[in-house]
Amino acid sequence: MQRGYEDQVSQVIASFAGLGPITACRSFPSEAGQPIPRAVITFDEQALGISRDEILRLLYEGSPSVSLAPAGTNGLYINPQTLAPGEEMIVVERILATVRL
């Protein structure tokens, strides 16, 4: 299970590599101290012309609906513990479509 979580986080990070106004990194452990990796996606809101909160709203209201936790002031977490294998790429695609990259 842990290897699968690591693979999902690695896929997410690789998907955002080189995108400039969006960066991704691995976060470990969780804020609750659980030994589960997560991906942290950080947005340059000024360069993108959209706020993190607006991104979260659009993801939630879209199809399929995606609900993610905020991270800091301009980021969000993608937690593989809440995703089936492969669903991380749906989340990535929705984020990219939302910020129009």
N, C-alpha and C positions, 0 to 999 in steps of 0.2 A: 504494500500500500504506500509506504514512504517513497519508494522508488518512483511510483506512478505520480505522486504529488510533485516530486522533483522534476520529472519529465514535463509535466504540465507547466510548471513555473518557467522552466527553460524555454519551452515553446513560446510562451507569452513574451519573455524578455527578447528572444530572437526576433519576434515579429515587429517589435518597436525599435530595433537597432538602426541607427543612422537616420532617424526621422526628425532630428533637430528639436522641434518644439514639444516633442513627447519623448520622455525617457522612461526606462523600466529597469528595475533592479530587484534582487531577491531580498526578502525580509525574513529573518529567522531569529529567535522563535516568535510566535505570535505575541500580541500584547498581554495575553492571559498566561504567557509562559509555556504554551503548548509547543511541542517539538514539530511543528508543521510549517513548512515554508510557504510564503505567499509572494506574489508579485506586487510591487508597488509601481504604479504608473503615475508619473508626474507631468503636469501640463504647464507649458509657458503660455499662460492665458492671454497675455498681451499679443504674442505672435500669432496665436490661433484665432483671436477675436471672439473667444467664448470662454466662459468661466467653468471651473470644475463642477460647480453646483448645477449649472445649466446642462452640462454633459450628463451628470447623474440623472437629472430630470428627464431628459430626452431618451436616455437608455431605458429608464423605467417605463415611460409612456409608449415606447416603440414596440415593435413585434419582431422577434419575441421580446417580451419584457425582461430586462436585465436589472437586477438590484445589486448594487455594490456598496461597500462601506467606504466612506471618505477617509483619506489619509492626510494628515497635516492640513495645510491651508489650500493646497492646489493639486492634491493627488487622490488616488483611490487604490483600494486593495482588490486584487483578484485572488480569491482563496480557493485553491483546488479541492479543499475538503468539502465544498458545497457544489462541486461540479462532477459530472460523469466524465470519463475519458473522452476527449474530443470537444467537449463543450467550451473549453477555454478558447478555442479558435472562433467559435460563434461570438463570444464576448469580444475578442480582438476585432473581428470584422465589424461588429456593431459600433465599437469605439471609433474605428477608422472612418466609418460612414458618417458618424455623428459629427466628427471634427472635419470631415471632408478632406481627408488626406489619401 
